[in-house]
Amino acid sequence: MHKRTALRHLAAAGLASSLPLAFQSTAFAQAKPFKIGFILPMTGQSASTGRQIEAAAKLYLAQNGATVAGRKIELIIKDDAGVADATRRIAQELVVSDKVDVLAGFGLTPLALATAPIATQSKTPMVVTAAATSIVTEQSPYIVRTSFTLPQVTLGIAEWASKNQIKRAVTLVADYAPGIDAEKTFKDRFKLNGGEVIGEIRSPLRNPDFAPFLQKVRDLSPDAVFVFLPSGQGAAFMKQFAERGLDKSGIRLICTGDVTDDDQLNDMGDVALNIVSSHHYSASHPSAVNKKFVEAFQAANKFRPNFMAVAGYDGMRVITKALEATKGAGGGDALLAAMKGQVFESPRGPVLIDAQTRDIVQDVYIRRVARVNGQLFNEEFDVQKAVKDPGKTK
Ligand code: DHB
């Protein structure tokens, strides 16, 4: 029989189309790679956030295998340099041209806000592994967050301050949404506990020079200054804090763990010793899961994982377990449903993705910087269990 005739016979027999439709589409879907489009600041002043999250996502795949429920996981990493217009454009390209199954990353709050409408319109799950303003998850029903919120991690240090002879405080925060969240949370709780906030200072997000703000803190002479700055600014701040002699002024520095960031902490030197902060992750968190995570991360990279890395790692967990739950079929709504309510042990401790808010519920630790085996770490000494974001408006 002629080859072409044979093919025509096969077609006439309807071999392919005789398969049940559902089976055909599943077989086709499972052959396709499962694409996760990470949009991260790989350059610019938040580049450490991108570097940490990329390294952690790759580590997760290296440890758990790059094929999940028959689908090969494909990571697409794009640099938005921390600029919202770029994030929006890249998100559009990833959805329309690359047809990604999930969007992930978002190093700063404005970058997450710029992308939320695209996630909603395209019904693409958007896993936020950094941006930490409370309202982020309320901007789209397709957003799930594996990082933290500023109100969630600020309550702990506000409580600690009230119990530790701090009566008059000044707040100093980066002048954008997460800074405003931290400022409000600190002020409300500290005042509720009988403290007084005698000054509220905001420093610009871009290229801040802290000198004039530190001078203002000095002039106000509080018992303590509470600080929030985004990841990447802590070391420059500490340097100026020491240069201006504030470490010897009797004014205590207290902060969220974004300032005593594991990415930079070890280079800050003795000026960082004894700083008390509250946060959801420390590289020295004493659990077996974390020890394994930190060892593997440091074996694969030349740096220590920080709270951005752990959120990227857990983001990959949430995404791939959701894919598994859909037996490899994926689909925006099915994935999202399978992300909600996940409970697991993260390197940071036990976590839950709250099914109602799609935000993370986690332990928040009170820590003190100490030198351990020659290196600086945030040593946890107290914990608030299972903290839900207290900053939600509904
Ligand atoms: C945000 C960014 C950070 O680097 C951080 O440490 C906390 C919050 C943000 O933009 O939401």
Boltz pocket constraint, residues with backbone or C-beta under 6 A from the ligand:
constraints:
  - pocket:
      binder: B
      contacts: [[A, 49], [A, 107], [A, 108], [A, 109], [A, 110], [A, 130], [A, 131], [A, 132], [A, 133], [A, 178], [A, 229], [A, 230], [A, 231], [A, 232], [A, 258]]
      max_distance: 6.0
